[in-house]
Amino acid sequence: MVKNCYVHIPFCKQICSYCDFCKVFYDTGYVSSYLNSLEQEIKKNYKGEVLDTLYIGGGTPSSLSLAELERLFSILSVFKRSSSCEVTIEANFDSITKEKLNLFQLFGVNRISFGLETTHQWILDKMGRQLDLDDVVNTISYCKEIGLSNINVDLMYAFPGETVEEVVEDVSFIQSLDIPHISTYSLILEEHTKLYLDKVPSILEEEDAKMYEVICSELSNFCHYEISNFAKDGYFSSHNLCYWRNREYYGFGLGASGYLDDVRYSNTRSMTHYLQGNVRYEEEKLGLRDKMEYEVILNLRTKWGISKSQFFSCYHKSLNEVYDYSSLVKDGYLKEDEDFLFIPEEYWYLSNEVIVRLLEEEVV
């Protein structure tokens, strides 16, 4: 049964130079039409399950006006939610207000994820972002004041020209906010982004690896529970864990992805098509081997790794019947205990290579 749902709000007040997510410039006329189409998509596809997580992402959901947010929340009120449902919304500091935060809480939002990325002005300028550090401190303080204390802040690193010392300064500032969750992302120069089109060079891999190592060291007081995510006890992202545990989920909105009834799907990224009701863009029907492969790829992103008993329960095959991972264990790139097979943290930076090697050891 589906217990998780993602809703995409594509609007942004500015388009960041590194962003490859599905987004469009904020336009109040488009917002109204978009929300109408979103409502129709949800009515057509939601089957009435009780949700354990609801994630409102973007884009920048906080770029919507108060009236538009009220309309959005009215649409989303159709979802049945468990008593412990985690309701997350993404926000930027330059588009958030106390009134919006109060409205979030009124709707039942109990987790908020802020895009900060960096504290250094020269990098912000290159990114095309605006940030006032006093606003950051005051906003976080107000969130805690009204009881919205389950807070994530995003950090981006490996920007060309950035130093390890600047990364440490960013981490130190975020830690000073006394929040329970931090997500970290190495800059990837995706095609069609401004940075890519401007031919900005990537940093050297060894520099990227050093920054990752330093971030992990600086955040040693957090639980490093997924390759890019750190949290205090009790503050793991339940919604993101549904992805990494290969659970099914709804995906609604422009460019959203979902996983239902053994089908992974993506919605159109064309606003014109979406507003015309031509929502679905691509579907992938998964066979048994596909599902097992996703299980491996996603589970190994976490500190727990793959549950061998859960794998057998789902696929009626032992993990070592499907993949011969003995050499990876012998070489230390994988470890196992009575139930779990996992990548030790010292090799998380090489996780992609470890996973590819494991998949190549599929037993025919």
C-alpha positions as CSV (number, residue, x, y, z in Angstrom):
1,M,0.0,0.0,0.0
2,V,1.3,3.5,-0.9
3,K,2.1,5.6,2.2
4,N,4.2,8.4,0.7
5,C,3.6,11.3,-1.6
6,Y,5.6,13.9,-3.4
7,V,4.0,17.1,-4.8
8,H,6.1,19.4,-7.1
9,I,5.7,23.2,-7.1
10,P,7.9,24.4,-10.0
11,F,7.9,28.1,-9.4
12,C,10.9,30.2,-8.5
13,K,11.5,33.9,-8.2
14,Q,15.0,33.5,-9.7
15,I,16.6,30.6,-11.6
16,C,19.8,29.5,-10.0
17,S,22.8,28.9,-12.4
18,Y,23.4,25.3,-11.2
19,C,19.8,24.1,-11.0
20,D,18.6,21.3,-13.3
21,F,15.3,20.7,-11.5
22,C,12.0,21.2,-13.2
23,K,11.3,24.9,-12.6
24,V,9.8,28.0,-14.2
25,F,9.8,31.7,-13.4
26,Y,7.1,32.6,-10.9
27,D,4.0,34.1,-12.7
28,T,0.8,34.5,-10.8
29,G,-1.3,33.7,-13.8
30,Y,0.5,30.4,-14.4
31,V,0.2,29.6,-10.7
32,S,-3.6,29.6,-10.7
33,S,-3.7,27.5,-13.8
34,Y,-1.1,25.1,-12.5
35,L,-2.9,24.6,-9.2
36,N,-6.1,23.8,-11.1
37,S,-4.2,21.1,-13.1
38,L,-2.5,19.8,-10.0
39,E,-5.9,19.4,-8.4
40,Q,-7.2,17.4,-11.3
41,E,-4.2,15.1,-11.4
42,I,-4.5,14.3,-7.7
43,K,-8.3,13.7,-8.0
44,K,-7.7,11.4,-10.9
45,N,-4.9,9.3,-9.4
46,Y,-5.0,9.4,-5.6
47,K,-6.8,6.2,-4.3
48,G,-7.4,7.4,-0.7
49,E,-4.5,5.7,1.1
50,V,-3.5,7.0,4.5
51,L,-0.1,8.7,4.1
52,D,2.9,8.5,6.4
53,T,4.8,11.2,4.5
54,L,3.9,14.2,2.3
55,Y,6.7,16.2,0.7
56,I,6.0,19.5,-1.0
57,G,9.1,20.3,-3.1
58,G,10.2,22.4,-6.0
59,G,11.1,24.7,-7.4
60,T,10.5,27.0,-4.5
61,P,7.1,26.4,-2.8
62,S,7.6,29.4,-0.6
63,S,7.7,31.6,-3.6
64,L,3.9,31.4,-3.8
65,S,1.8,34.1,-2.2
66,L,-0.2,33.5,1.0
67,A,-3.4,33.2,-1.1
68,E,-1.8,30.8,-3.5
69,L,-0.4,28.7,-0.6
70,E,-3.9,28.6,0.9
71,R,-5.2,27.3,-2.4
72,L,-2.4,24.7,-2.5
73,F,-3.1,23.5,1.0
74,S,-6.8,23.3,0.2
75,I,-6.0,21.0,-2.7
76,L,-3.7,18.8,-0.6
77,S,-6.3,18.5,2.2
78,V,-7.8,15.6,0.2
79,F,-4.9,13.4,1.4
80,K,-5.6,11.3,4.4
81,R,-2.7,11.5,6.8
82,S,-1.7,9.2,9.7
83,S,-1.4,10.7,13.1
84,S,2.4,10.8,12.8
85,C,2.5,11.9,9.1
86,E,5.7,13.8,8.3
87,V,4.7,16.8,6.2
88,T,7.7,18.6,4.7
89,I,7.8,21.8,2.6
90,E,10.8,23.3,0.9
91,A,11.6,27.0,1.3
92,N,14.2,29.7,0.5
93,F,15.1,32.3,3.1
94,D,14.5,35.1,0.6
95,S,10.9,34.2,0.0
96,I,9.8,33.2,3.5
97,T,7.8,35.3,5.9
98,K,6.4,34.8,9.4
99,E,2.9,34.8,7.9
100,K,3.8,31.9,5.5
101,L,5.4,30.0,8.4
102,N,2.3,30.4,10.4
103,L,0.2,29.2,7.5
104,F,2.5,26.2,7.1
105,Q,2.0,25.2,10.7
106,L,-1.8,25.8,10.4
107,F,-1.9,23.3,7.5
108,G,0.0,20.7,9.5
109,V,3.6,21.1,8.1
110,N,5.9,19.7,10.8
111,R,9.2,19.7,8.8
112,I,10.8,22.4,6.7
113,S,13.8,22.2,4.4
114,F,15.7,25.4,3.6
115,G,18.0,25.9,0.7
116,L,21.0,27.8,2.0
117,E,23.8,26.3,-0.1
118,T,26.6,28.7,1.0
119,T,27.3,31.7,3.1
120,H,29.9,33.2,0.8
121,Q,28.7,36.2,-1.3
122,W,31.0,35.6,-4.3
123,I,29.6,32.0,-4.6
124,L,26.0,33.3,-4.1
125,D,26.6,35.8,-6.9
126,K,27.8,33.0,-9.2
127,M,24.9,30.9,-8.3
128,G,22.4,33.7,-8.9
129,R,21.1,33.5,-5.3
130,Q,20.3,36.0,-2.7
131,L,20.9,35.5,1.0
132,D,21.0,37.7,4.2
133,L,22.6,35.8,7.1
134,D,20.7,37.8,9.6
135,D,17.4,36.7,7.9
136,V,18.6,33.1,8.1
137,V,19.2,33.4,11.9
138,N,15.9,35.2,12.5
139,T,13.9,32.8,10.4
140,I,15.3,29.7,12.1
141,S,14.7,31.3,15.4
142,Y,11.1,32.0,14.5
143,C,10.5,28.5,13.3
144,K,11.6,27.2,16.7
145,E,9.5,29.8,18.5
146,I,6.3,28.5,16.8
147,G,7.2,24.8,17.3
148,L,8.4,24.1,13.8
149,S,11.8,22.7,15.0
150,N,12.2,19.8,12.6
151,I,14.4,21.8,10.2
152,N,16.8,20.8,7.4
153,V,19.3,23.1,5.8
154,D,21.0,22.3,2.5
155,L,24.7,22.9,1.9
156,M,26.3,22.8,-1.5
157,Y,30.0,22.5,-1.9
158,A,32.7,21.9,-4.6
159,F,32.0,25.2,-6.4
160,P,34.9,26.1,-8.8
161,G,37.3,28.2,-6.9
162,E,35.9,27.3,-3.5
163,T,38.4,26.4,-0.7
164,V,38.2,23.7,2.0
165,E,38.3,26.6,4.5
166,E,35.2,28.2,3.0
167,V,33.4,24.8,3.2
168,V,34.3,24.5,6.8
169,E,33.0,28.1,7.4
170,D,29.7,27.1,5.8
171,V,29.4,24.0,8.0
172,S,30.3,26.0,11.1
173,F,27.6,28.6,10.4
174,I,24.9,25.9,9.7
175,Q,25.9,24.1,12.9
176,S,25.5,27.4,14.9
177,L,21.8,27.4,13.9
178,D,21.3,24.4,16.1
179,I,19.1,22.4,13.7
180,P,18.6,18.6,13.6
181,H,19.2,17.8,9.9
182,I,21.7,18.9,7.3
183,S,21.8,17.8,3.6
184,T,25.0,18.2,1.7
185,Y,25.4,18.2,-2.1
186,S,28.5,18.3,-4.3
187,L,27.9,20.6,-7.2
188,I,27.2,18.8,-10.5
189,L,27.4,20.8,-13.7
190,E,24.3,19.5,-15.4
191,E,23.6,20.1,-19.0
192,H,21.3,23.0,-19.9
193,T,22.2,24.9,-16.7
194,K,23.8,28.3,-16.9
195,L,27.1,27.1,-15.3
196,Y,27.3,24.3,-17.9
197,L,26.6,26.6,-20.8
198,D,29.1,29.1,-19.5
199,K,31.7,26.2,-19.6
200,V,32.5,26.6,-15.9
201,P,35.1,23.8,-15.1
202,S,34.5,21.2,-12.4
203,I,36.9,21.0,-9.5
204,L,39.3,18.1,-9.4
205,E,37.9,14.9,-8.0
206,E,40.5,14.8,-5.2
207,E,39.4,18.3,-4.1
208,D,35.8,17.1,-4.1
209,A,36.7,14.1,-2.1
210,K,38.7,16.2,0.4
211,M,35.7,18.5,0.9
212,Y,33.4,15.5,1.5
213,E,35.8,14.1,4.0
214,V,36.1,17.4,5.9
215,I,32.3,17.8,6.0
216,C,31.9,14.3,7.4
217,S,34.5,15.1,10.0
218,E,33.0,18.4,11.0
219,L,29.5,16.8,11.3
220,S,30.7,13.9,13.5
221,N,28.2,14.9,16.2
222,F,25.4,14.1,13.7
223,C,24.4,10.6,12.6
224,H,25.6,10.2,9.0
225,Y,22.7,8.0,8.0
226,E,22.8,8.4,4.2
227,I,25.6,9.4,1.8
228,S,24.5,13.1,1.7
229,N,22.5,13.4,4.9
230,F,23.2,14.0,8.5
231,A,20.7,14.1,11.4
232,K,20.3,14.1,15.1
233,D,18.6,11.1,16.6
234,G,14.9,11.0,15.8
235,Y,15.2,13.4,12.9
236,F,15.9,11.2,9.9
237,S,13.9,12.3,6.9
238,S,11.1,9.7,6.8
239,H,10.1,10.7,3.3
240,N,13.6,10.4,1.8
241,L,13.9,7.0,3.6
242,C,11.0,5.8,1.6
243,Y,13.0,6.4,-1.6
244,W,16.2,4.8,-0.3
245,R,14.2,1.8,1.0
246,N,12.7,1.4,-2.5
247,R,9.1,2.0,-1.3
248,E,6.3,3.0,-3.6
249,Y,5.2,6.7,-3.6
250,Y,2.9,9.1,-5.5
251,G,4.5,11.8,-7.5
252,F,2.2,14.7,-8.5
253,G,3.0,17.9,-10.4
254,L,5.2,19.1,-13.3
255,G,8.2,16.8,-13.8
256,A,7.4,14.8,-10.7
257,S,8.4,11.1,-10.5
258,G,6.5,8.3,-8.8
259,Y,6.6,4.6,-8.2
260,L,3.3,2.7,-8.2
261,D,2.3,-1.0,-8.9
262,D,5.8,-1.9,-10.2
263,V,5.9,1.1,-12.5
264,R,8.3,4.0,-12.2
265,Y,7.0,7.0,-14.0
266,S,7.9,10.6,-14.8
267,N,5.5,13.5,-15.5
268,T,6.0,15.9,-18.4
269,R,8.4,18.8,-17.8
270,S,6.4,20.9,-20.4
271,M,4.1,23.4,-18.6
272,T,2.0,23.7,-21.8
273,H,1.4,19.9,-21.9
274,Y,0.7,19.7,-18.2
275,L,-1.9,22.5,-18.3
276,Q,-3.5,20.7,-21.2
277,G,-3.9,17.6,-19.1
278,N,-1.1,15.6,-20.9
279,V,0.6,14.7,-17.6
280,R,2.4,11.4,-17.9
281,Y,5.6,11.5,-19.9
282,E,7.4,8.2,-19.4
283,E,6.7,4.9,-17.7
284,E,9.1,2.0,-16.9
285,K,7.4,-1.4,-16.0
286,L,9.8,-3.2,-13.7
287,G,10.5,-6.9,-13.9
288,L,11.8,-8.9,-10.9
289,R,15.5,-8.3,-11.8
290,D,14.8,-4.5,-12.2
291,K,13.2,-4.3,-8.8
292,M,16.1,-6.2,-7.2
293,E,18.6,-3.9,-8.9
294,Y,16.8,-0.8,-7.6
295,E,16.8,-2.4,-4.1
296,V,20.5,-2.7,-4.2
297,I,21.2,0.8,-5.7
298,L,19.0,2.6,-3.2
299,N,19.5,0.6,0.0
300,L,23.3,0.9,-0.3
301,R,23.1,4.7,0.0
302,T,22.2,4.3,3.7
303,K,24.3,3.4,6.7
304,W,22.1,0.3,7.2
305,G,22.5,-1.0,3.6
306,I,20.5,-4.0,2.4
307,S,18.5,-6.1,4.8
308,K,19.0,-9.7,3.6
309,S,15.9,-10.9,5.3
310,Q,13.8,-8.1,3.8
311,F,15.3,-8.9,0.4
312,F,14.3,-12.6,0.6
313,S,10.8,-11.6,1.9
314,C,10.3,-9.3,-1.1
315,Y,11.9,-11.4,-3.9
316,H,11.9,-15.0,-2.6
317,K,15.6,-15.2,-3.3
318,S,18.6,-14.9,-1.0
319,L,20.8,-11.9,-1.8
320,N,23.8,-14.1,-2.4
321,E,21.8,-16.1,-4.8
322,V,21.4,-13.1,-7.0
323,Y,24.7,-11.3,-6.5
324,D,28.2,-12.7,-5.7
325,Y,29.5,-10.0,-3.3
326,S,32.1,-12.2,-1.6
327,S,35.1,-10.4,-3.3
328,L,33.8,-7.0,-2.3
329,V,33.5,-8.2,1.3
330,K,37.0,-9.6,1.1
331,D,38.3,-6.3,-0.2
332,G,36.5,-4.4,2.5
333,Y,34.3,-2.3,0.2
334,L,31.3,-4.1,1.7
335,K,30.6,-5.4,5.2
336,E,27.9,-7.7,6.4
337,D,26.5,-8.8,9.7
338,E,23.8,-11.3,10.5
339,D,21.2,-9.4,8.4
340,F,22.7,-6.4,6.7
341,L,25.1,-5.9,3.8
342,F,26.4,-2.3,3.7
343,I,29.2,0.0,2.5
344,P,31.4,1.1,5.4
345,E,31.5,4.9,5.7
346,E,35.1,5.2,4.7
347,Y,34.1,4.0,1.2
348,W,30.9,6.1,0.8
349,Y,32.6,8.5,-1.5
350,L,33.2,5.6,-3.8
351,S,29.7,4.2,-3.4
352,N,28.9,4.5,-7.1
353,E,31.9,2.4,-8.0
354,V,31.1,-0.2,-5.3
355,I,27.5,-0.5,-6.5
356,V,28.4,-0.9,-10.1
357,R,30.9,-3.6,-9.2
358,L,28.3,-5.4,-7.2
359,L,25.7,-5.3,-10.0
360,E,28.3,-6.7,-12.4
361,E,28.6,-9.7,-10.1
362,E,25.0,-10.7,-10.8
363,V,24.7,-14.5,-10.7
364,V,23.2,-15.7,-14.0
